[in-house]
Amino acid sequence: MVDTAPAHTTPKAGTPKADAAGDPAEGTPVGSTAASVHIDVDLVAELLLGRWAEDRRTSRRLALDPAMHKIEGMPYADARSRTLDQLRILVEAGAIQRPYPPEFGGQDNHGGNLAAFEELTTADPSMQIKAGVQWGLFGSAVHHLGTERNHREFLPGIVSFEVPGCFAMTETGHGSDVQSIATSATYDPETQEFVIHTPFRGAWKDYIGNAALHGKAAVVFAKLVTQGVDHGVHAFYVPIRDAEGTFLPGVGGEDDGYKGGLNGIDNGRLHFDHVRVPRTNLLNRYGDVAEDGTYSSPIASPGRRFFTMLGTLVQGRVSLDGAAVVAQKIGLQIALTYAMERRQFPTGDGTEGVLLDYGRHQRRLIPRLATVFAQSFAHEKLLRTFDDVFSGREDTPQRREDLETQAAAFKAMSTWSALDTLQECREACGGAGFLAENRLTGLRADLDVYVTFEGDNTVLLQLVGKRLLTDFRARAPKDAASTARFVAATAASKLADASGIRRLEQKLSDRGSLAASVADLRDPTTQRELLAGRVDTMVTEIGMRLATAGKDRARAALLLNRSQHELIEASKAHAELMQWDAFTEALVEVPEGDTRRALVWLRDMFALGVLEQHLDWYLVHGRLTTQRARAVSAYLDRLVARVRPIVPQLLATFGYEPGHVRAPIALGAERERQEEARAWFATEAAAGRLPEQEKKPRP
């Protein structure tokens, strides 16, 4: 749901109570309760695998094939050829047919398809994305924007990979603003053909996967013009190359060349000089043109028609969210494993300490581990929403809006998080992390573009923000008396912030005790109230500001533009709230005991990490006292230390095998080096061959 108001004021049934975290009494050594915690790894692994566990396992087995693995440093021409071969392996393995109708060899399994697709990230992100271009964009456009006539004619070649294809939507001059593209498709009733044309350089289709070399056809998005009327953006199936790979007459293009990542994909540019295609090449589910040129559509509103068409292609954002989560798991498994084996700097007993025993190293990695758990549970919830809609079980306008909002929010947050996490993992591994063989630099480079394709993250969060404002307006009263009460209530809330009433209540409750502050912050009800309160306050402030414009559209647009930064921050806060909700709901599946206790620690760590990141907002708005603000960081430190001993068990719940990880520093190379070094020093010391130190230690 998108409603920012708290969904509950008391913990849901099965939600852990505040004392479920198993905190020790004050004065007990930090982490003393965690050493004996034993997680049910299999239970948590199943929870993370989700509803489509078997589809994920099948894909993970396929990803173990060395032929599917990225070879770091390979010349990009060779990488492109290898990736093409990898897609043929996917077809032979029956790995791509899941979402298609049974008559085309499919299973109508939409959720399982994306779950399996995301796991291919462990093998080679280029292969995963190129497969996404072929079957998740090109094929899905034909499937979801076309009708039976399109399916019969085009899907067999797409599914079999006899026709490698392109998804030609983005133009050089228009990226996220698809409604403003300049490519046109003008209907000629005399020949019953559409004439596809790009009128200037900025209208070239750009950054298009499969366009530089391999694509034989493209789904081209263009403005449909018939009988002198522009009916907006529609999709057309357009052949672009012959069997030998030569551009067809009127079609041209360029290679985008070497990129910052994903160099196994042949991205390129396409342009069309009055290219003619049959009338029936229009993908006509949402708009059709009769032989005489008459246009018809089941959706009268051009705007609603456009957004409905784009909504059918939301699976790209859903899959990128999942792929970003998978990449973070691999990165964290590499960095945390290395941190548990790499030794550096003498400790009090004369031995060198492992990196993960140092407080700062724990702080830089373990909270990110909590975040990836939250993102995993949120993604599973998103996948279920996606499957509900695309299976037809709950294909309602409200459910589609929820899907589009969740997909935009989670894709933005997880892809940004992936870049942050992979960079932190790289730095945490020092020089070893910079070696290509340990995969962290390659993963980060390949995922870099995730933040801008399938929708630039900032633009996506504006879409989320507009949905939040729409919901706010729906909740806002319409009559004068109710409006007055609403304004008064809002003013009272602001007065409570400014006057310090909330802070006073906290002070009275805490009585100066840090332990009391921590106890309240551990309460899931308190956590949700703080997270949801921030969203609700931010959206209300923006909504009230926009309401002052009345019916003056120009002023409303000006105020919205001035509020963009705040709106995007509110959208991020809403995404974090939804992630917290998903994590909390997942805990219901876990019985009381060590496993739930450990997951509650992670859920609390995620919540407190969000609060710590935005402490300035909570202090300025009077939502936290300075003591509670200090308690946020203090308890976060305690949680990090407590989770440290169970990190190996948490990593085991990911379920990735050495063939998925493929980083020497996470597969025993560092451990062997450390053991060799210790053995050498022990032997030399026993034989008396070590030289005396210039400065002897004090007795």
Order of alpha helices (4+ residues) and beta strands (2+ residues): alpha-alpha-alpha-alpha-alpha-alpha-alpha-beta-beta-beta-beta-beta-beta-beta-beta-beta-beta-beta-alpha-alpha-beta-beta-alpha-alpha-alpha-alpha-alpha-alpha-alpha-alpha-alpha-alpha-alpha-alpha-alpha-alpha-alpha-alpha-alpha
